[in-house]
Amino acid sequence: MKKEIYLAGGCFWGVEGYFSQLPGVIKTRAGYSNGETKETDYTKIKSTDHAEVIYLKYDADVLPLNDVLRHYFRIIDPVSVNKQGADIGRQYRTGIYYVDEETKEEVVKFIDELQKNFTKKIAVEVEKVANYIDAEEYHQKYLEKNPTGYCHVDLSLAKKSL
């Protein structure tokens, strides 16, 4: 069964690079989501309050949502606010943006359970996806095109079992 979700985990280059390696991933796109306007671009996201996200289309029979979430939390600092790696600002906030209520319920349940392992509150937004815009073409598959590009995500973790 094909499913969709949008994940904000800091710089979208690394998040996209990580998820694109996983079996069951059908498509990834770097983009901007959950801002205040229907249009933005890389130069405007601070003023439009969009987060850098990846659109993720996946086969839930191969990669269940629970595994998507386990991978996601493996590559972010879930208690960090508006900062991942060396990237600082609201555009680098963490967020899980869902398209259907079933996904929302599973995400909330997952985070509630994960919260038991943390003393600080998990700072990941969980909201319905809104105002999504594809990022400019040069951001798509950026780390494939620029293997020495900056990345706060350890891409080799995608090859290791959960």
Backbone as CSV, one residue per row, in Angstrom:
resi,resn,N_x,N_y,N_z,CA_x,CA_y,CA_z,C_x,C_y,C_z
1,MET,0.843,-1.174,0.000,0.000,0.000,0.000,0.895,1.247,0.000
2,LYS,0.639,2.153,-0.931,1.421,3.384,-1.039,0.901,4.421,-0.055
3,LYS,1.831,5.041,0.676,1.490,6.064,1.668,2.393,7.273,1.454
4,GLU,1.977,8.398,2.035,2.736,9.641,1.918,2.840,10.307,3.284
5,ILE,3.975,10.990,3.489,4.201,11.754,4.704,5.259,12.811,4.381
6,TYR,5.284,13.859,5.171,6.262,14.930,5.012,7.057,15.025,6.310
7,LEU,8.388,15.031,6.200,9.248,15.016,7.374,10.190,16.207,7.368
8,ALA,10.208,16.947,8.467,11.143,18.054,8.657,12.155,17.616,9.707
9,GLY,13.417,17.618,9.330,14.454,17.158,10.250,15.722,17.966,10.138
10,GLY,15.573,19.279,10.004,16.749,20.116,9.763,16.947,20.261,8.266
11,CYS,18.185,20.402,7.850,18.499,20.553,6.427,17.934,19.376,5.629
12,PHE,17.153,19.685,4.603,16.501,18.614,3.852,17.449,17.792,3.004
13,TRP,18.656,18.284,2.755,19.603,17.497,1.956,19.904,16.162,2.616
14,GLY,20.216,16.180,3.885,20.564,14.954,4.598,19.373,14.045,4.840
15,VAL,18.233,14.637,5.178,17.034,13.838,5.431,16.630,13.113,4.145
16,GLU,16.663,13.829,3.033,16.332,13.216,1.741,17.375,12.157,1.375
17,GLY,18.646,12.457,1.580,19.716,11.498,1.266,19.589,10.210,2.054
18,TYR,19.208,10.335,3.310,19.034,9.165,4.168,17.846,8.327,3.699
19,PHE,16.680,8.952,3.605,15.470,8.192,3.284,15.496,7.610,1.877
20,SER,16.168,8.261,0.951,16.193,7.746,-0.424,16.920,6.402,-0.520
21,GLN,17.688,6.035,0.494,18.426,4.769,0.491,17.614,3.587,1.016
22,LEU,16.474,3.853,1.635,15.743,2.789,2.321,14.878,1.962,1.375
23,PRO,14.900,0.631,1.540,13.979,-0.212,0.776,12.541,0.174,1.106
24,GLY,11.708,0.226,0.090,10.313,0.589,0.272,10.016,2.044,-0.038
25,VAL,11.066,2.856,-0.173,10.852,4.257,-0.536,10.625,4.334,-2.035
26,ILE,9.520,4.942,-2.419,9.153,5.073,-3.836,9.651,6.401,-4.394
27,LYS,9.521,7.466,-3.604,9.886,8.792,-4.097,10.194,9.716,-2.930
28,THR,11.178,10.578,-3.126,11.457,11.661,-2.175,11.564,12.958,-2.970
29,ARG,11.165,14.040,-2.332,11.322,15.386,-2.900,11.658,16.328,-1.757
30,ALA,12.642,17.179,-1.970,12.935,18.239,-1.007,11.926,19.357,-1.238
31,GLY,11.476,19.970,-0.145,10.511,21.047,-0.292,10.364,21.872,0.968
32,TYR,9.338,22.691,0.955,9.042,23.594,2.061,7.577,23.383,2.438
33,SER,7.309,23.363,3.752,5.938,23.077,4.162,5.580,23.780,5.458
34,ASN,4.283,23.876,5.669,3.677,24.367,6.898,4.140,25.765,7.269
35,GLY,4.211,26.596,6.239,4.473,28.014,6.440,3.183,28.799,6.345
36,GLU,3.323,30.097,6.328,2.162,30.987,6.356,1.627,31.352,4.976
37,THR,2.363,31.009,3.917,1.960,31.400,2.572,1.925,30.186,1.643
38,LYS,1.279,30.353,0.502,1.206,29.267,-0.474,2.395,29.262,-1.421
39,GLU,3.217,30.294,-1.344,4.416,30.372,-2.185,5.606,30.739,-1.320
40,THR,6.745,30.149,-1.648,8.009,30.508,-1.008,9.130,29.946,-1.853
41,ASP,10.340,30.246,-1.464,11.522,29.630,-2.048,12.629,29.694,-1.006
42,TYR,13.797,29.198,-1.361,14.894,29.081,-0.406,15.281,30.426,0.201
43,THR,15.142,31.479,-0.569,15.532,32.800,-0.062,14.462,33.442,0.807
44,LYS,13.240,32.912,0.762,12.122,33.534,1.476,11.625,32.739,2.690
45,ILE,12.121,31.516,2.913,11.488,30.667,3.926,11.543,31.244,5.336
46,LYS,12.535,32.051,5.638,12.554,32.670,6.974,11.350,33.583,7.154
47,SER,11.010,34.334,6.133,9.890,35.277,6.253,8.530,34.601,6.071
48,THR,8.476,33.448,5.423,7.195,32.760,5.233,6.962,31.660,6.264
49,ASP,7.949,31.405,7.113,7.881,30.447,8.218,7.669,29.001,7.765
50,HIS,8.145,28.667,6.576,8.103,27.273,6.129,9.250,26.493,6.763
51,ALA,9.053,25.197,6.908,10.114,24.282,7.336,10.684,23.599,6.103
52,GLU,11.984,23.321,6.136,12.573,22.466,5.108,12.088,21.051,5.396
53,VAL,11.486,20.407,4.398,10.926,19.065,4.571,11.317,18.180,3.403
54,ILE,11.069,16.899,3.602,11.050,16.008,2.446,9.647,15.434,2.335
55,TYR,9.199,15.316,1.107,7.999,14.558,0.786,8.472,13.117,0.630
56,LEU,7.795,12.213,1.287,8.174,10.810,1.235,6.969,9.975,0.808
57,LYS,7.121,9.299,-0.327,6.123,8.330,-0.778,6.763,6.966,-0.590
58,TYR,6.043,6.082,0.104,6.645,4.799,0.436,5.621,3.674,0.368
59,ASP,6.140,2.457,0.240,5.308,1.257,0.225,5.223,0.750,1.659
60,ALA,4.076,0.936,2.292,3.902,0.568,3.699,3.979,-0.939,3.926
61,ASP,3.859,-1.731,2.872,4.018,-3.178,3.019,5.495,-3.552,3.172
62,VAL,6.375,-2.719,2.649,7.827,-2.937,2.741,8.424,-2.123,3.886
63,LEU,7.960,-0.900,4.029,8.469,0.040,5.028,7.273,0.607,5.800
64,PRO,6.853,-0.077,6.859,5.683,0.401,7.619,5.959,1.765,8.257
65,LEU,4.899,2.510,8.538,5.041,3.836,9.137,5.867,3.780,10.419
66,ASN,5.687,2.761,11.227,6.469,2.635,12.459,7.977,2.646,12.152
67,ASP,8.380,1.972,11.079,9.796,1.965,10.692,10.229,3.319,10.129
68,VAL,9.355,3.976,9.373,9.652,5.333,8.900,9.967,6.216,10.106
69,LEU,9.124,6.125,11.134,9.308,6.948,12.326,10.571,6.562,13.090
70,ARG,10.870,5.298,13.174,12.102,4.862,13.851,13.329,5.400,13.110
71,HIS,13.298,5.362,11.800,14.410,5.933,11.019,14.496,7.442,11.238
72,TYR,13.367,8.103,11.198,13.333,9.556,11.377,13.947,9.960,12.720
73,PHE,13.507,9.324,13.786,14.022,9.683,15.107,15.470,9.255,15.309
74,ARG,15.953,8.384,14.470,17.354,7.980,14.510,18.269,9.111,14.036
75,ILE,17.761,9.972,13.156,18.635,10.984,12.529,18.392,12.407,13.022
76,ILE,17.483,12.597,13.982,17.246,13.942,14.512,17.518,13.968,16.009
77,ASP,17.679,15.165,16.535,17.662,15.387,17.978,16.239,15.832,18.291
78,PRO,15.423,14.947,18.854,13.994,15.242,18.987,13.642,16.298,20.028
79,VAL,14.581,16.683,20.867,14.279,17.700,21.884,14.860,19.065,21.520
80,SER,15.560,19.142,20.419,16.139,20.407,19.967,15.058,21.265,19.307
81,VAL,15.049,22.541,19.635,14.055,23.458,19.084,14.723,24.346,18.039
82,ASN,14.210,24.281,16.811,14.685,25.145,15.718,16.182,24.995,15.456
83,LYS,16.694,23.781,15.613,18.122,23.537,15.380,18.336,22.044,15.179
84,GLN,19.072,21.716,14.130,19.550,20.356,13.898,20.959,20.479,13.341
85,GLY,21.907,19.778,13.942,23.298,19.907,13.520,23.726,21.351,13.668
86,ALA,24.419,21.866,12.645,24.888,23.254,12.669,23.847,24.231,12.127
87,ASP,22.682,23.719,11.732,21.643,24.559,11.134,20.711,25.100,12.213
88,ILE,20.595,26.422,12.273,19.789,27.073,13.299,18.764,27.993,12.642
89,GLY,17.531,27.927,13.104,16.447,28.769,12.606,15.172,27.961,12.491
90,ARG,14.024,28.640,12.486,12.742,27.918,12.427,12.585,27.072,11.183
91,GLN,13.258,27.447,10.103,13.162,26.637,8.884,13.781,25.251,9.081
92,TYR,14.580,25.080,10.150,15.221,23.793,10.452,14.529,23.061,11.599
93,ARG,13.325,23.484,11.951,12.582,22.806,13.018,12.250,21.381,12.594
94,THR,11.900,20.582,13.580,11.491,19.212,13.282,9.972,19.145,13.221
95,GLY,9.486,18.313,12.328,8.048,18.173,12.192,7.677,16.951,11.379
96,ILE,6.552,16.396,11.718,5.962,15.299,10.952,4.607,15.809,10.494
97,TYR,4.454,15.923,9.188,3.250,16.496,8.605,2.504,15.389,7.855
98,TYR,1.325,15.095,8.317,0.560,13.947,7.839,-0.486,14.378,6.809
99,VAL,-0.978,13.383,6.064,-2.023,13.633,5.071,-3.359,13.007,5.477
100,ASP,-3.352,12.101,6.452,-4.603,11.464,6.872,-4.591,11.229,8.385
101,GLU,-5.778,11.117,8.957,-5.938,10.976,10.410,-5.334,9.677,10.945
102,GLU,-5.385,8.624,10.157,-4.804,7.342,10.579,-3.303,7.511,10.838
103,THR,-2.631,8.215,9.951,-1.202,8.477,10.131,-0.976,9.333,11.366
104,LYS,-1.797,10.364,11.544,-1.665,11.229,12.719,-1.749,10.419,14.005
105,GLU,-2.738,9.546,14.089,-2.926,8.751,15.298,-1.709,7.879,15.586
106,GLU,-1.155,7.259,14.558,0.018,6.395,14.749,1.244,7.220,15.154
107,VAL,1.405,8.401,14.565,2.530,9.276,14.908,2.420,9.736,16.357
108,VAL,1.253,10.192,16.766,1.054,10.668,18.143,1.326,9.541,19.138
109,LYS,0.836,8.355,18.846,1.067,7.204,19.714,2.561,6.885,19.806
110,PHE,3.249,6.918,18.681,4.682,6.637,18.640,5.448,7.650,19.494
111,ILE,5.138,8.929,19.327,5.837,9.975,20.080,5.517,9.887,21.564
112,ASP,4.268,9.608,21.912,3.903,9.458,23.323,4.724,8.347,23.973
113,GLU,4.902,7.265,23.271,5.696,6.148,23.799,7.177,6.529,23.880
114,LEU,7.680,7.184,22.865,9.089,7.596,22.832,9.401,8.625,23.926
115,GLN,8.429,9.458,24.244,8.634,10.505,25.251,9.073,9.923,26.594
116,LYS,8.688,8.699,26.872,9.067,8.045,28.132,10.579,7.911,28.281
117,ASN,11.312,7.979,27.164,12.773,7.851,27.185,13.491,9.183,27.343
118,PHE,12.750,10.281,27.438,13.346,11.612,27.493,12.837,12.381,28.701
119,THR,13.713,13.165,29.311,13.271,14.051,30.390,12.764,15.366,29.818
120,LYS,13.385,15.834,28.716,12.903,17.037,28.031,11.747,16.648,27.116
121,LYS,10.877,17.618,26.848,9.740,17.379,25.953,10.212,17.227,24.513
122,ILE,9.690,16.237,23.823,9.978,16.075,22.396,9.392,17.271,21.669
123,ALA,10.210,17.904,20.832,9.852,19.180,20.197,9.470,19.029,18.727
124,VAL,8.993,17.875,18.342,8.626,17.616,16.945,7.171,18.021,16.725
125,GLU,6.952,18.947,15.784,5.579,19.323,15.432,4.876,18.136,14.784
126,VAL,3.617,17.956,15.086,2.787,16.965,14.399,1.554,17.718,13.926
127,GLU,1.498,17.952,12.619,0.413,18.740,12.036,0.039,18.177,10.671
128,LYS,-1.158,18.525,10.240,-1.567,18.195,8.875,-0.686,19.005,7.917
129,VAL,-0.283,18.396,6.824,0.554,19.103,5.856,-0.219,20.286,5.267
130,ALA,0.482,21.407,5.134,-0.148,22.614,4.582,0.889,23.411,3.808
131,ASN,0.455,24.011,2.723,1.297,24.923,1.945,2.623,24.297,1.512
132,TYR,2.580,23.041,1.067,3.802,22.384,0.585,4.188,22.920,-0.791
133,ILE,5.477,23.176,-0.959,6.040,23.630,-2.238,7.319,22.850,-2.492
134,ASP,7.476,22.289,-3.691,8.745,21.656,-4.048,9.865,22.677,-3.984
135,ALA,11.014,22.260,-3.467,12.199,23.115,-3.475,12.741,23.209,-4.897
136,GLU,13.595,24.174,-5.102,14.227,24.378,-6.394,14.971,23.103,-6.818
137,GLU,15.112,22.918,-8.127,15.685,21.680,-8.662,17.089,21.402,-8.129
138,TYR,17.890,22.428,-7.900,19.252,22.176,-7.420,19.279,21.565,-6.018
139,HIS,18.168,21.632,-5.270,18.090,21.001,-3.953,17.695,19.518,-4.042
140,GLN,17.132,19.093,-5.161,16.673,17.715,-5.302,17.867,16.781,-5.434
141,LYS,17.877,15.733,-4.587,18.985,14.747,-4.596,20.332,15.456,-4.475
142,TYR,20.368,16.507,-3.674,21.543,17.382,-3.582,22.816,16.607,-3.247
143,LEU,22.755,15.719,-2.283,23.971,15.017,-1.868,24.415,13.965,-2.881
144,GLU,23.524,13.507,-3.737,23.944,12.642,-4.854,24.740,13.462,-5.859
145,LYS,24.281,14.673,-6.116,24.946,15.559,-7.075,26.199,16.203,-6.486
146,ASN,26.228,16.350,-5.158,27.327,17.022,-4.451,27.744,16.162,-3.253
147,PRO,28.467,15.050,-3.504,28.763,14.102,-2.425,29.587,14.680,-1.273
148,THR,30.246,15.792,-1.492,31.016,16.398,-0.397,30.235,17.541,0.255
149,GLY,28.947,17.669,-0.080,28.116,18.724,0.490,27.886,18.512,1.976
150,TYR,27.565,19.594,2.668,27.324,19.530,4.110,26.110,18.664,4.426
151,CYS,26.254,17.888,5.471,25.141,17.053,5.918,25.284,16.770,7.398
152,HIS,24.265,17.097,8.174,24.295,16.788,9.602,23.850,15.358,9.890
153,VAL,23.365,14.666,8.887,22.844,13.311,9.050,23.924,12.309,8.659
154,ASP,24.090,11.281,9.482,25.015,10.185,9.151,24.294,9.263,8.167
155,LEU,24.549,9.466,6.883,23.851,8.700,5.838,24.133,7.204,5.915
156,SER,25.269,6.810,6.497,25.598,5.380,6.582,24.631,4.635,7.499
157,LEU,23.937,5.338,8.380,22.972,4.676,9.265,21.837,4.038,8.478
158,ALA,21.542,4.553,7.287,20.460,3.994,6.479,20.746,2.555,6.065
159,LYS,22.005,2.179,6.056,22.405,0.821,5.656,22.459,-0.128,6.844
160,LYS,22.233,0.399,8.059,22.292,-0.427,9.263,20.876,-0.720,9.734
161,SER,20.680,-1.922,10.246,19.345,-2.292,10.704,18.939,-1.466,11.918
162,LEU,17.639,-1.313,12.076,17.110,-0.536,13.207,17.273,-1.282,14.520
